[in-house]
Amino acid sequence: MTPQQAAAAEQFDRHMLETTGYTYGEYERVHDAGPSAPEHVQLYGQLVDESGAVDMLQQWDEEDRKASSGRKPLINFRATLTLYLMHTDGGNQRYWDVARTLSARLTDESFDYLDIKERNGSKDDWYHRYWRAVNRILRLTSPWEVPRNSFLTAIGYQRALEAYSQQRRDRMDQLMNALLHAAVRRLPADIRSTYKGNVAIDATLLAIAGRPNPGEKYNDRDRVNLDAMSGAYTRKGKHKGKGKRTDLAGWEAETVVTVPNAPGQPDSFPVLTTGLTLHQPGRIKHGPLIAIEHHTRLFEERGFIMADRAYNGLRADRFQNPTRKLGFRAVYKYKDNSTGKQGAIDDVILVDGCLYVRWMPEALATASHDYLFKKSIDRETYHKRLQKRTAYRLLEKGRPDADGYQRFTFPDLSKLMCIDPATGKRVKPELANRTFTLGPTNQASMTIIKSLQTFEYRSEKWYAWQGLRSHVESNNQYLKDDSHTDLGNPSKRRPRGYSSQGLAVAAAATVANIRRIVTFVTNKAKRVLEPKQLRARRRTDETGTRLEHLSPTEPPQQQ
């Protein structure tokens, strides 16, 4: 082994220990051993402990409990979440599979670790015990109290809407993000320190079995899906279905992921889910900001937000302005009919998301609209106009501050052909100030903030940065893939209701985060090490003697 390989091997072992508590070869054996290995149980139990989720649930349980009396649960919150994560990682968290584990697979050591006193019982007994344990969590985090085994009438649906609990919905958001954040915090410190703050956001469908419920305009109709509060998804437009037979029943998970530090640097930072919430399909008024805010509780760095056109279509006070106050800058895509002039203040106009002086020639201001929507100019003419208008652009001076204010500098007008927009004649305007300050002060400024972005639309830089948005789409597909956590399989998410689906997506994202960190550090090591060197036993005792390989039932020795 060369000195370079030795250093890479030492770093790889350290990365794996920080992420999983094991070296690569040990992790593979513990992971593959499944529930029969106490180390496998402890792998996820430690993650639950680090999340703080158990303390949250216990506090909420005390807040909601009407009396201190009652039967003590056989399976506590910690054991329930541990079993749920374990089986999500195994690709099957259905109640019967967990019951099989509890009745035939767990060792006495694992029962002790999970603090489950009862050891006896048939698979049916364990099914009902585990069902009750999961439902204790669901009751604490369910915004609507509705039956899950019968169809809800229109009157029942109206009552459920009126009894909606924002507090319990907030609890579910806290629980979901506490779990996935515990996994992200396993990211090795030296990799964590390289993060530049870039994120991408998107929503992904969690399809469920059954017909889609009527759309939000038809609240006076009976529900046709046993998951009464689920929505209808359509592939068209904003994905907000009306309940047609061509629509799909389900929920949407709003996900925020970290992306590489710059275009062309795919190995600069791992793609991890860092913000998560759940909503009915197409109803994204509040979910995007909630997911972003949960991301910011984990990372202080602020870079760019890559988003599709659904997000800059939101009201500015619900997403664009709050994210600017958090320190983010945006990279948006627009509908073709929304390109061109988008707003104006004093001597400044907003064109395709960027600020320009108002004396820019009209043909340059309408270039994207003419090419993309009107189809009145050809591609070559369009790109020539994009290049020419760069000279008229105001440049950013720093990032937005905590109040959403940001300064820009004007170009040198003496070197530009300036046209009076009112008369169409050439003029020589004089600026009172060399800088322009944009802040959320009035409707005109909020109109600009709604569509404002950093890079000139459809420029090489814009294409490069907007391309990073594909990472959130691929991450959502990764969660759904049957070779990973199989979140896309409705039969693996049979329990109905908002909280059931929320717990499923949170567990999938948590498990996926650990896997993606392991993959990232492994790929980094592979650039230097040979396959056999990845699994080589390098851990030593205090005398420098190499430790024996870990068996699936043998805990790792402390160094």
C-alpha positions in Angstrom: 0.0 0.0 0.0 1.4 3.4 -1.0 1.6 6.3 1.4 -1.3 7.9 -0.5 -3.4 4.8 -0.2 -2.5 4.4 3.5 -3.7 8.0 4.2 -6.9 7.4 2.1 -7.5 4.1 4.0 -7.1 5.9 7.4 -9.5 8.6 6.3 -12.0 6.2 4.9 -12.1 4.2 8.2 -12.5 7.4 10.1 -15.4 8.5 7.9 -17.1 5.2 8.2 -16.7 5.2 12.0 -18.2 8.7 12.2 -21.1 7.7 10.0 -22.0 4.3 11.2 -19.8 3.4 14.2 -18.1 0.7 12.1 -15.5 0.3 9.4 -16.7 -0.6 6.0 -16.4 -4.3 6.2 -17.9 -4.4 9.7 -20.8 -2.2 8.6 -21.6 -4.5 5.7 -21.8 -7.5 8.0 -23.8 -5.8 10.6 -26.2 -4.3 8.0 -26.7 -7.6 6.2 -27.1 -9.6 9.4 -30.5 -8.0 9.9 -32.7 -8.1 13.1 -31.1 -11.2 14.4 -27.9 -9.2 15.2 -28.0 -6.9 18.3 -25.6 -4.6 16.5 -28.1 -4.1 13.7 -30.8 -3.1 16.3 -28.3 -0.8 18.0 -27.3 0.9 14.7 -30.8 2.4 14.5 -31.5 2.7 18.2 -28.5 5.0 18.5 -29.9 7.1 15.6 -33.2 7.4 17.4 -31.5 8.4 20.6 -29.5 11.1 18.8 -32.6 12.6 17.1 -34.3 13.6 20.3 -37.6 12.3 18.9 -38.4 10.2 22.0 -38.3 13.2 24.3 -40.6 15.1 21.9 -43.1 12.2 21.8 -43.0 11.8 25.6 -43.7 15.5 26.1 -46.6 15.5 23.6 -48.0 12.4 25.2 -48.0 14.2 28.6 -49.6 17.3 27.1 -52.4 15.3 25.5 -53.0 12.7 28.2 -56.2 13.3 30.1 -55.2 11.1 33.1 -52.0 9.4 34.3 -53.8 6.1 34.8 -54.0 3.4 32.1 -52.1 0.5 30.8 -48.4 1.1 30.3 -47.4 0.4 26.7 -45.5 -2.8 26.1 -43.4 -1.2 23.3 -42.2 2.3 24.1 -41.6 5.2 21.7 -37.9 4.4 21.4 -38.4 0.8 20.5 -41.2 1.6 18.1 -39.1 4.1 16.1 -36.1 1.8 16.2 -38.1 -1.1 14.8 -39.6 1.2 12.1 -36.3 2.5 10.9 -34.7 -1.0 10.9 -37.5 -2.4 8.7 -37.5 0.6 6.4 -33.8 -0.1 5.8 -34.7 -3.7 5.2 -37.2 -2.7 2.5 -40.4 -3.8 4.4 -41.8 -2.0 7.4 -45.2 -3.6 7.2 -46.7 -4.5 10.5 -46.6 -8.2 9.8 -42.9 -8.2 9.0 -42.2 -6.3 12.2 -44.3 -8.8 14.1 -42.3 -11.6 12.6 -39.1 -10.0 13.9 -40.5 -9.6 17.4 -41.8 -13.1 17.6 -38.9 -15.0 16.1 -35.8 -12.9 15.2 -34.9 -10.7 18.1 -32.4 -11.9 20.6 -32.7 -11.4 24.4 -30.0 -8.8 24.2 -32.0 -6.9 21.7 -35.2 -7.1 23.8 -33.2 -5.7 26.7 -31.7 -2.9 24.5 -35.2 -1.9 23.4 -36.6 -2.2 26.9 -39.3 -4.6 25.9 -40.1 -6.7 29.0 -42.5 -9.2 27.4 -40.7 -11.9 25.4 -43.6 -14.3 24.7 -46.5 -14.1 22.2 -47.5 -15.3 18.8 -47.0 -13.3 15.7 -50.6 -12.2 16.0 -50.0 -10.9 19.5 -46.9 -9.0 18.4 -48.8 -7.6 15.4 -51.4 -6.0 17.7 -48.8 -4.8 20.2 -46.8 -3.1 17.5 -49.9 -1.7 15.9 -50.9 -0.1 19.2 -47.4 1.3 19.6 -47.3 3.0 16.2 -50.8 4.4 16.6 -49.7 6.1 19.9 -47.3 8.1 17.7 -49.9 8.7 15.0 -52.5 10.0 17.5 -50.0 12.6 18.7 -49.2 13.9 15.2 -52.4 13.6 13.2 -53.9 17.0 12.3 -57.3 15.5 11.5 -59.3 13.0 13.6 -61.0 10.8 11.0 -61.8 7.0 10.8 -59.3 5.0 8.7 -61.5 2.0 8.1 -64.7 3.6 6.6 -65.5 6.2 4.0 -66.1 9.7 5.3 -69.3 11.4 4.4 -69.4 15.1 3.2 -70.7 16.1 6.7 -67.9 14.1 8.4 -65.3 15.7 6.1 -66.5 19.2 7.0 -66.3 18.4 10.7 -62.8 17.1 10.2 -61.7 20.3 8.5 -63.2 22.4 11.3 -61.4 20.3 14.0 -58.0 20.6 12.2 -55.1 20.9 14.6 -52.1 23.0 13.4 -50.3 22.0 16.6 -50.3 18.3 15.7 -49.3 19.0 12.1 -46.3 21.0 13.5 -45.5 18.1 15.7 -45.3 15.8 12.6 -43.0 18.3 10.9 -40.7 18.3 14.0 -40.7 14.5 14.3 -39.9 13.9 10.6 -37.1 16.4 10.5 -35.6 15.3 13.9 -35.2 11.8 12.5 -33.6 12.8 9.2 -31.4 15.5 10.8 -29.9 12.8 13.1 -28.7 11.0 10.0 -27.3 14.2 8.4 -25.4 15.0 11.6 -23.5 11.7 11.1 -21.8 13.4 8.1 -18.0 13.4 8.8 -16.8 16.7 10.2 -14.3 17.4 7.5 -16.9 16.8 4.7 -19.5 18.9 6.6 -17.1 21.8 6.7 -16.9 22.1 2.9 -20.6 22.8 2.4 -21.4 26.0 0.6 -25.1 26.2 1.4 -26.7 25.3 -2.0 -30.1 23.5 -1.9 -32.7 22.3 -4.3 -36.4 21.9 -3.6 -39.2 19.9 -5.1 -42.4 18.0 -4.2 -42.9 14.3 -5.0 -46.0 12.2 -5.1 -46.7 9.5 -2.6 -49.4 7.5 -4.3 -51.8 5.5 -2.2 -54.3 2.7 -3.1 -57.8 3.6 -4.1 -59.7 6.3 -6.0 -58.7 9.9 -5.6 -60.9 12.1 -3.4 -62.8 15.1 -4.9 -60.7 18.2 -5.4 -60.6 21.1 -2.8 -63.5 22.9 -4.6 -65.8 19.9 -3.9 -65.7 19.7 -0.1 -69.4 19.1 -0.1 -69.0 15.6 -1.6 -68.4 12.3 0.2 -64.9 11.0 0.3 -64.2 8.0 -2.0 -60.8 7.0 -0.5 -60.4 5.4 2.9 -57.6 7.9 3.5 -60.2 10.7 3.8 -57.8 13.7 3.9 -55.6 12.6 1.0 -55.8 14.6 -2.2 -56.0 14.1 -6.0 -52.8 14.4 -8.1 -52.7 15.2 -11.8 -49.6 15.2 -13.9 -50.7 18.5 -15.5 -49.9 22.0 -14.3 -49.7 22.5 -10.6 -50.5 18.8 -10.0 -53.7 19.8 -8.1 -56.3 17.2 -9.3 -60.0 17.5 -9.2 -60.8 13.9 -8.4 -61.1 12.6 -11.9 -60.6 8.9 -12.6 -57.4 9.8 -14.4 -56.0 11.4 -11.3 -54.0 9.6 -8.6 -54.8 9.4 -4.9 -52.0 10.4 -2.6 -50.0 13.0 -0.8 -46.9 15.0 -1.8 -43.7 15.1 0.2 -41.9 18.5 0.0 -38.2 17.8 0.1 -35.1 20.0 0.4 -31.8 18.5 -0.5 -28.2 19.6 -0.3 -26.5 19.7 -3.7 -22.9 20.0 -4.9 -21.0 23.1 -4.1 -20.8 24.2 -7.8 -21.8 23.0 -11.2 -19.3 20.5 -12.6 -18.3 19.3 -9.1 -20.6 16.3 -8.5 -18.2 14.9 -5.8 -17.9 18.1 -3.8 -20.8 17.4 -1.4 -23.3 14.5 -0.9 -27.0 14.9 -1.8 -28.9 14.6 1.5 -32.5 15.3 2.5 -32.4 18.1 5.0 -35.9 19.5 5.0 -39.2 17.7 4.8 -42.9 18.2 5.1 -46.1 16.7 3.7 -49.2 18.1 2.1 -52.0 17.3 -0.4 -50.9 17.3 -4.0 -50.4 20.8 -5.5 -51.1 22.6 -2.2 -47.7 24.3 -1.8 -48.7 27.6 -0.1 -46.8 26.8 3.1 -44.9 23.5 2.7 -41.9 24.9 0.8 -41.0 27.5 3.4 -41.5 25.0 6.2 -39.1 22.5 4.6 -36.5 25.3 3.9 -36.7 26.5 7.5 -36.1 23.0 8.8 -33.0 22.8 6.6 -31.7 26.1 8.1 -31.9 24.6 11.6 -29.2 22.1 10.5 -27.0 24.3 8.4 -25.9 28.0 8.8 -24.4 28.3 5.3 -26.5 30.1 2.7 -26.0 29.6 -1.1 -28.5 29.2 -3.9 -32.0 27.7 -4.0 -32.7 25.8 -7.2 -36.4 25.5 -7.9 -38.8 25.0 -10.7 -41.5 27.4 -11.9 -44.0 26.4 -9.3 -42.1 28.1 -6.6 -41.5 31.5 -8.1 -45.3 31.4 -8.8 -46.0 31.5 -5.1 -46.9 34.7 -3.3 -43.7 36.6 -2.5 -44.5 36.8 1.2 -44.9 33.0 1.5 -41.6 31.9 -0.1 -39.4 34.3 -2.0 -39.1 37.1 0.5 -38.7 34.8 3.6 -36.0 32.8 1.9 -34.2 36.0 0.9 -34.3 37.0 4.5 -32.7 33.7 5.4 -29.9 34.6 3.1 -30.6 32.5 0.1 -30.4 33.6 -3.5 -32.6 32.0 -6.1 -32.2 30.2 -9.5 -35.7 30.0 -11.0 -37.4 28.8 -14.2 -40.4 30.6 -15.6 -43.4 29.8 -17.7 -42.8 31.0 -21.3 -45.7 33.4 -21.0 -44.2 34.9 -17.8 -40.9 35.9 -19.4 -40.0 39.5 -20.4 -40.8 42.5 -18.2 -41.9 41.3 -14.8 -41.8 44.5 -12.7 -40.4 48.1 -12.3 -39.3 50.5 -9.7 -37.9 54.0 -10.5 -35.1 53.6 -13.0 -35.0 49.8 -12.7 -37.0 47.1 -14.5 -37.1 43.4 -13.8 -36.6 41.3 -17.0 -36.5 37.5 -16.8 -35.7 37.6 -13.1 -32.8 40.1 -13.3 -32.6 43.9 -12.8 -31.8 46.2 -15.7 -31.9 49.9 -16.3 -35.2 51.1 -17.7 -33.6 52.6 -20.7 -32.6 49.3 -22.2 -34.0 48.9 -25.7 -37.4 47.2 -25.9 -36.3 44.4 -28.2 -33.7 43.3 -25.6 -36.3 43.4 -22.8 -38.8 41.3 -24.7 -36.3 38.8 -26.2 -37.3 35.8 -24.1 -41.0 36.5 -24.5 -40.6 37.0 -28.3 -38.7 33.8 -28.7 -40.3 31.4 -26.2 -43.9 32.5 -26.2 -44.6 34.6 -29.3 -42.2 32.6 -31.5 -41.5 35.8 -33.4 -37.7 35.6 -33.6 -35.3 32.9 -34.3 -32.8 31.2 -32.0 -29.8 33.1 -33.3 -31.4 36.5 -32.9 -32.6 35.6 -29.5 -29.1 34.7 -28.2 -27.6 37.8 -29.7 -30.1 39.9 -27.8 -29.4 38.1 -24.6 -25.7 38.9 -25.0 -26.4 42.5 -25.7 -28.6 43.1 -22.7 -25.9 42.0 -20.2 -24.4 45.4 -20.4 -27.6 47.0 -19.1 -27.8 44.8 -16.0 -27.5 45.9 -12.4 -25.0 43.8 -10.4 -25.4 42.4 -6.9 -23.4 43.9 -4.0 -23.5 41.1 -1.5 -26.3 39.0 -0.3 -29.7 39.9 1.1 -29.6 40.9 4.8 -31.8 39.6 7.6 -34.5 42.1 6.7 -34.5 41.2 3.0 -32.6 44.3 1.7 -30.0 44.0 -0.9 -27.9 46.6 -2.9 -27.1 46.6 -6.6 -24.8 48.8 -8.7 -25.9 50.5 -11.9 -23.9 50.0 -15.1 -22.0 52.9 -16.7 -24.7 54.5 -18.8 -22.3 56.7 -20.7 -21.2 53.6 -22.6 -24.7 52.4 -23.5 -27.3 53.3 -26.0 -30.2 54.4 -23.8 -33.8 54.6 -25.1 -36.6 56.5 -23.5 -39.3 53.9 -23.0 -42.0 56.5 -23.3 -40.9 58.1 -26.6 -38.6 55.5 -28.1 -36.0 58.2 -28.6 -32.3 58.0 -27.6 -31.5 59.8 -24.4 -28.5 60.4 -22.1 -29.9 59.8 -18.6 -28.1 60.8 -15.4 -28.4 58.7 -12.2 -28.9 60.3 -8.9 -27.2 57.3 -7.2 -24.7 54.7 -8.4 -26.5 52.0 -6.3 -30.1 50.7 -6.0 -31.4 49.1 -2.8 -34.2 46.6 -3.1 -36.2 45.7 0.0 -39.7 44.4 0.8 -41.2 47.9 1.2 -44.2 48.0 -1.1 -46.2 46.1 -3.7 -43.8 47.1 -6.5 -40.8 45.8 -4.7 -42.6 42.6 -3.7 -43.5 42.0 -7.4 -39.8 42.2 -8.2 -38.8 39.9 -5.3 -41.3 37.3 -6.5 -39.3 36.6 -9.6 -35.8 37.9 -8.8 -32.9 35.5 -9.3 -29.1 35.7 -9.5 -28.1 34.6 -12.9 -29.3 35.9 -16.3 -32.1 33.7 -17.6 -31.0 31.0 -20.0 -27.3 32.1 -19.8 -24.6 29.5 -19.5 -24.3 30.1 -15.8 -28.1 29.8 -15.4 -28.2 26.5 -17.2 -25.3 25.2 -15.1 -26.8 26.1 -11.8 -30.4 25.3 -12.7 -29.1 21.9 -13.7 -28.3 21.2 -10.1 -32.1 21.0 -9.5 -32.0 17.5 -11.0 -30.4 16.3 -7.8 -33.6 16.8 -5.8 -35.5 14.9 -8.5 -33.0 12.0 -8.5 -33.1 11.9 -4.7 -36.8 11.6 -4.6 -36.6 8.8 -7.1 -33.9 7.2 -5.0 -36.3 7.2 -2.0 -39.0 5.5 -4.2 -36.8 3.0 -5.9 -37.5 -0.6 -4.9 -33.8 -1.3 -4.7 -33.5 1.3 -2.0 -36.2 2.2 0.5 -39.1 1.4 -1.8 -41.1 4.5 -0.7 -42.9 4.5 -4.1 -44.6 1.2 -3.4 -48.1 1.9 -2.0 -48.4 -1.6 -0.6 -45.5 -0.9 1.7 -47.4 2.2 3.0 -50.8 0.6 3.7 -51.6 2.4 7.0 -53.8 5.3 6.1 -53.6 9.0 7.0 -51.3 12.0 7.0 -49.2 10.9 9.9 -48.8 7.3 8.6 -47.5 8.7 5.3 -45.3 11.3 7.1 -43.7 8.7 9.3 -43.0 6.5 6.2 -41.3 9.2 4.2 -39.3 10.4 7.2 -38.0 6.9 7.9 -37.1 6.5 4.2 -35.3 9.8 4.1 -33.4 9.0 7.3 -32.2 5.6 6.1 -31.4 7.0 2.7 -29.3 9.8 4.2 -27.1 7.2 6.0 -26.8 5.2 2.8 -25.9 8.2 0.7 -23.2 9.3 3.2 -21.7 5.8 3.1 -21.8 5.8 -0.7 -20.2 9.2 -0.8 -17.3 8.4 1.4 -16.9 5.0 -0.3 -16.7 6.5 -3.7 -14.2 9.0 -2.5 -12.0 6.2 -1.2 -12.4 4.2 -4.4 -10.6 6.9 -6.3 -7.4 5.8 -4.4 -8.0 2.4 -2.9 -8.6 -1.0 -4.6 -11.8 -2.9 -3.7 -10.0 -5.3 -1.4 -8.4 -2.4 0.5 -11.9 -1.0 1.3 -12.8 -4.0 3.4 -9.3 -4.6 4.9 -9.2 -4.9 8.7 -7.2 -1.9 9.9 -8.5 -1.2 13.4 -6.0 -2.0 16.1 -5.9 -2.3 19.9 -3.8 -0.2 22.3 -0.7 -2.2 21.5 -1.1 -1.7 17.7 -2.3 -5.3 17.1 -5.0 -5.6 14.4 -8.4 -6.6 15.8 -10.2 -9.7 14.5 -13.0 -9.3 12.0 -16.3 -8.6 13.6 -18.9 -11.4 13.5 -22.5 -10.5 12.9 -23.3 -11.1 16.6 -20.2 -9.6 18.1 -20.2 -5.9 19.2 -17.2 -3.8 18.1 -14.4 -3.4 20.6 -13.7 0.1 21.9 -10.3 1.5 20.9 
